[in-house]
Amino acid sequence: MTVVTGSVEPHIRCVDLVRIFSADGVEVQALQGLNLRVDPGEMVAVVGASGSGKSTLLTILSGLDTATAGSAHVAGHDLLAMRSRERVAYRRHTVGFVWQQTSRNLLPYLTAAENIGLALAVARTAKGRRRAERAGELLDLLGVADLADRRPAELSGGQQQRVAIAVALANRPLVLLADEPTGELDEATSVEVLEAMRGVNDALGVTTLIVTHDPTVSDHVRRTVQIRDGRTSTEVLRSTRVDEHGDEQAIAEEFAVLDRVGRLQLPHDFVESLQLRERVRLALEPDHVSVFPGHDGAGHDAAGPDAAGPARARPDAARPAAVPSSEEDQR
């Protein structure tokens, strides 16, 4: 899939996104100033532990919830400003959604083809023979064309998720959102479903965002965004390069996400390896920043440049896709 970047308007753009839940006088801040950018045609995984805010992010992007503060735009829609009528049209035509629970995606008394036809009927995007043709196209694309006349109870979990993806794509959305789509599947079936999603991304160019706690999902996407404590913390970009012998090599590069005020989260492995606690010492070098362990509890130097060694952060030419990149984005 060729992704166009640069000056193209992203399909998903979140800036300083905040979501606060209140109950019985207690406030929980699920998102704490999250930034995210996904360009048209990208397939991105958002990975994080339970409670990190990833599912909250997805419900906001799907139009099922509204952020407390910040901004969120999807395919030209301002999600914080949408009125009820626009929100309904947005969920029917702009985004498709796949739930983790296979039982939530399909009506049990309809066949696979009829579930797709129902989505078309509700959105009024196709009639009669065209509905059947569209259902056939999508089931064929997902590799389950021979299951068109089966009801969900007659399908395996992986087959149900493939049909669910077809339903989500019925009305030709620009963006496909998936919440833990492999959460109820075994490892082998999960791989099949993820490869099916990648095939859809390649064939249709639909922008795809998957949220999951499963780090193995990262192997099936080019870009993985780690979310921690309600903020994007790091990104891993995957690419292939040809070495001097003509052999193709897979490359994975990890980047820390820098927000507009200069904050970043160091990867957990880095923090644990150098035993970084509470505060660190910084040193500005000509082309990078060095981060050293700070002081121990007694106020003495815990380590220095010649001890465990610093973590080094160097500027990079790669686009920091999770950070606003222009003055207009920062407003």
N, C-alpha and C positions, 0 to 999 in steps of 0.2 A: 504494500500500500504506500503510495507516494503522498507525503504530507506536505502541504504548502504552508510555510511559515512566513515570518517577517511582518509586513504591514497588513496581512489579512486579519480581519476581525476574528477573534477566537470564538468557538462555539460555546465554551464554558469559561466564564471569568468571574472569580470571586475576589473581592478586595476587603480585607479587614472584617471578615464575616464573623458575627457574634450571634450565638443562640443561648438564651438563658431560660431555664425552666424553673418555675416557682410552685411549691406545694407546701401547705401548712406553715407558711412563713420561712421556708428554707429555699434558698436559691442555688441552683446547680448550673454552672457555666459549661455547657457542652462544647461550644466552639468559642475560642478566645482570640479572635483576630486572624482567622484563617485566610490565606491567599492561595489561589489556584488558577492556572490557565491551561486550557486544553484546546488545541487548534483543530480545525476541521479535518476529519479523517483519522485523527489519532486514536489509538487504543491504549488506554492508560489504566493501571491498577492502583487503587488507593488502599494501602495496607496499614493495619493498626490493630492493637490489642482491644479487647472488649472495653468499652467506656472511653475510647480515645476520641470519639466524635464522628467517626466515619459514616455510620448509619444516619446520624442527624444531618450530615452534609447531604446525603443522598435524598432524604425526604424533602429537604429544601429545594434541591435541584429538580426534583420530580413535580414540584408544585403541591405536594401534600402537606407541607408545613411552611411557615414564614419565619425568616430570620429576625432577630431582635434589633440588630444594627449592622452596618456595613453595606455592601452592595453585592448583588449576584445577578449575572446576566447569562441567559442561555439562548443561543441562536437569535439574538436580537430582542429577546423579551427581558424586561426589567422585573425580576421576580418579586421585589419588594413593593412594586407599584401596581401589580396586576389586580384588576377587579375580578369578581367572581366569574363573569361570562368569559373574559379572556383566559382565566385560569382553566376553565373547562375545555376550551378550544386548544389550549396549550397542551393539556394532558392527552387529548385525543389525537393531535396531529404533529406536535413538535417533538415530543419525547415518547419513547417506549420504555416499559419498566418490566423487569423480571425479578420476582421475589425469590427468597431462599426456599421457602416452603413450597414444594411442588403443588400441594393441594390448593394454594392461594392463586395460582396462575391460570387454572383451567376449571371450567364448570364440569362437574362429574357426569352429568347426564347428556352432554354433547360429545360428538366425535371430535377428533383432531381438526378435521376440515370445518366442522360446524363452529368450533371455538374461534377459528380465524374469521369465518363468515360473520359471526356475531360482532366481532370488533369492527368489521367493515360496515355492518348495518348500523351500529350505534353512532359511528362517526359519519355515516351517510357518504362514504367515499366510493362505493361500488354497489352495483345492483345485479341481481340475477346471475347470468352466466359469468359475468366478470368476477363476481365473488368466488365462484368455484375455480376459475382460472387462477386468480390471485392466490388462493389457498394452495393449489397444486404447485405453483411456482415456488412458494416459500417452503413447503414441505420437502420439495425436491432439493432446494438449496441447503436445507438442514439435514439431508440424508435420511428422511423418514417418510418419503412419498408413499411407500407401501403400507403405511399405518394410518392413512387418511380416514378410514372408516372405523377406527378403534376409539373407544372411550378411555379416559385416563386410567381407570382401574385395570385396563388390559395392557397398559404400557409400563415399562420399567421406569425407574426414577430418572435415568439419563434420557430416555425417550420423551418423558414428560417435559423435561427441561428444554429439549430441542423444540418441541411443539410450542412451549411457552415463549421461546425466543421468536418463533414464527408469528405468534399472536402479537407480540410486542412490535414486530416489524410490519404488521398488516397495513397500517396507514402511512407507510413511508416516512417515518420520523427522521429528523436530522440527527438526533442524539438517542443512543440506547444506553439505559442505566440498568445495572444489575447489582442486586444486593445479595452477596454471598451465594451466587448461583450454583456453587458446587458444595455448599455446606452440608447437604444431606446425602452426598454421593460418595462412593468409595473412590480410591485413588485412580484406578484405571478409567472409570466412568467419568471422573472429573476431567481427566486429560482429554477425553473425547468431546465433552461439552465445550471446554475452553478452545480446542482446536476448531470446533464448529463456529464459535463466536469469532475467532480470528478469520475463518473463511468468509463469514458474513461481512466483516470489516473490509477484507480485501475486495470482495465482489461488489459490494454496494457503496463502500466509502462512508458508511454511517459512523459518526463519531461515537466511540464506545468507552464508557467509564464503569469499571468493576470495583466494588468495595469488598474487602475480604480481610479476615484475620490469617488466612493461609498464605505463607510466604512463597509456596511453590507456584502460585498463580503468576508470580513475577517472571517465571520462565517462559510464559506464553505472550508477553507483551514487550514492547520496546522500552517503555518508560514506566517506572514504579515510583509512586509518591508515598513516602512514609508519613503518617499522621500520628502525633503524640501530644496528649494534653490539649486537644482542640486546635492545634496548629500544624501546618505542614512543616516537617523537620528536615528531611533529607529526600533526595531523588536519586534514583539509579537509572542511567541511560544505557541501553544495550545497542550494539551495532556490530557489524562484521567488517573486518579489514583483511586485505590480502598482504601477506608478509613477503619478504624478499625472495622466498622460494616459490611463490605463487600459490601458497596454501591459504585457505580462508580460515580466519580465526574469529571467534566470538569475543567481543570486548564488553566489559561491564564497568562503568565509571560511576562513582558515588559523589554526589554534590550535596553540600549543606545549603539550605534555603535561607537566604538573607532577606529580611523584611525591610520596610521603608525606613525604619529608625535604626537599622544596623544590627538587629538581634538575629542570632542563629542558634540552633540546637546541635551540639556535637553528637555524632552517632554514639549509641549506648556502648558499643564495643570499645570505642576510643576512650570513653570516660572510665570504664572499668579497667582497661589495660593499664592506664597511667594513674589510676586511683585518684581521679580529679574530684575534689570535694569543695563545696561552698564557693570558693573563689579560685581564680587562676591568674598567673602572670602572663602578660602579653608583651611581645617584642615585635616592632615593625621593622621588617627587612626591606631591601630595595624592591623585591618582587613577590613577597609573601608575608604572612603574619605567623609568628610562632606562639604557641600556647603551652605554657609550662605549668606543672603542679604548683600551687601556691604555698601556703604555710600550714604547718600542723597545728594542733590544738594549743600548743604551748607558745605559738607565735614565732617559731623558728622556721627557717626554710625547710620545706619537706623534700624538695628536689630542685635541681638546677639544670642548666643546659647539658651538663656532663653526666647527669644521673639517668633517669629513665628515658630522657629524650622528649622533645616537644611533639605536639601535634601541629602540623603545618597546614595552613590554608593559603592556597595560591589563587590569584585571579584566573579566570578561565574564559575563553571566548564563547563557550556554549551558552545558549539562551537560558537564563534562569526562569524557566517557564512558569514557576509558581509565584513570581513576583511581578507586580505592575511594572511595565517597561517604558512608560511615558508619563508626562505631566498630566495628560488627560486621564490616564488610568488611576492616578493617585488622588484625584478629586473625590 
